[in-house]
Amino acid sequence: MGKRMSQKQDGRFKMVKYILKKIGYMIVTLWVILTITFFLVSVIPGDPMQADTKVLPEAVVENLKARWGLDKPIGERYVIYLKNLLHGELGESYKTPGLTANQIIKDRFPASARLGIQAVVLGLVLGLLLGILAAFHRGTWIDFITIFIA
């Protein structure tokens, strides 16, 4: 009986170790993606002030760069970016000044969620129907077409 308990504990330990390892990989992968995205966006030519068709006076451009932190060195901006992400602060929108990215996401989330749910339901219904159709006509051209579509 003692040996069985030892095997159970060993199995649990292995599972916990496996889960922690996967969580670690997930965190590292997320950090790598965030870092690559940040630096790619930072090094592309142009800036948010040039995206608009209006030509802004230099004083306004400098004021906006200071407001958005674009006047700081890239390393400092990266640290601020990571800190803000950890706090859930996505910053002010360049496109609609005065609104934060969090507010924009909050306002548009219900429509996006509704669309996503509808897409999942439609995919499930069509997938089940095509799966049933393929099962009834196994080995025929209908089966091959439904598998190709899937």
N, C-alpha and C positions, 0 to 999 in steps of 0.2 A: 504494500500500500504506500509505503514511503517513496518507493521508486516512481510510482505513478504520479504522486504529488510533485515530485521533482521534475518529471517530464512535463507536467502541466505548467509549472512555474517557468520552466525553460522555454516552453512554447509561447507563453505570454510575454516573457522577456524579449524573445526574438521578434514577436509582433510589434511590441512597443518600440523596439530598436528600429524596425523596418519603417514604421509610421513616422518616427522622429527623423529618420534619414530622408524620407520623401518630403516632409515638411521643410527640412533644410534645403533640399534641392529646389523646392518651389520658391522659397525666399530668395535664394541666389539667382534663379532664373528671372524672377520678377525684377530684382535689382539690376540685372544685366540689361533687360529690356528697357527699363526706365532710364538707365544711364545712356544706352545707345540712342534712344529717342530724344533725350534732352540734348545730347551733343550734336546729333544730326540736325535738329531744329535750330540749334545755336549757330552752326557753321554755314548754313545755307545762305546764299546772298540775299541781301535786302533785310528789311525789318518791318514791323507792323505799320509804321508810319508811312512807308512807301506803298503799302498794299492798297490804300485808298487813292481814288483818282484826283482828289483835291491836293494841291500843293500847300503844305502848311508852313507858316513862318518858322524860322530856325529856333526862335525862343519857345514856341509851342512844342516843337519836336523835342527839344532838350527837357522841357518840363514833363512831357509825357514819358520820356525815357527814364527820368528820375522817379516819377510816380510808379512806373512798372518795374523799376529796378534794372532796366536794361543798360544803365550807365555803369554798373558794377562789373568787376572782372568775372570771367566765366566760372572760375572756381568758386567764388563767393555765391554767384547765382545758383550753382549746382547744389551747394550746401543748403541754401534757403529753400530751393525747390524740394529737396528730400525732406527737410524739416516740415514744410507746409503740407506735403503729401501725408506724412505721418500724423499730422493733426487734422487731416481731411479738408484742408483749405486749398482749393484749386486755383485761387487767384482771381483777379479781375479780368473780364473779357476784353480783348483788344477790339473786337468787332462792335460791341455795344458797351462803351464806357459807362460806368455807374452801376453795372450789373456784374455780380460775381459769376464765375462758372458754376458754382454750386446752385445759385438761384436759377440759372438757365436750365440746368439739368433737372432741378426740382419741378420747374414749370412744365417741362416737356416729357418728363418720365411717364406720366399716365398714358399718354398717346403711344409712346414707344412700347410700354409694357403691354398695352392692349394689342398692338400690332404683333408683338412677339408671341403672345399667347395664341392669337388667331393663326399664326404661321405654324406653331407647334401642333395645334389641334388639326389643322388641315393636313399637315405632314403625317400625323398619326393615322387619321382616317384614310387618306390615300394609300399609305403604306400597308395598312391592314387589308384594305380592299384588294390591292394588287397582290399581296401575299396570299390571300385566300384564292384569288383567281389563278395564280401560278400553281398553287397546291392542287386545285381541281384539274388543271390541265398540264400535269407534270410531264416533262419530256417533249412537249409540243412547241410550236412556234410561239404560242401565247406565253408559255413559261419563259422562253428565251427573251421575248420582248419585255416582259415585266421585270425580269432580272436585269436586262440592259438599262431600263428606265431607272430602276432602283439604284 
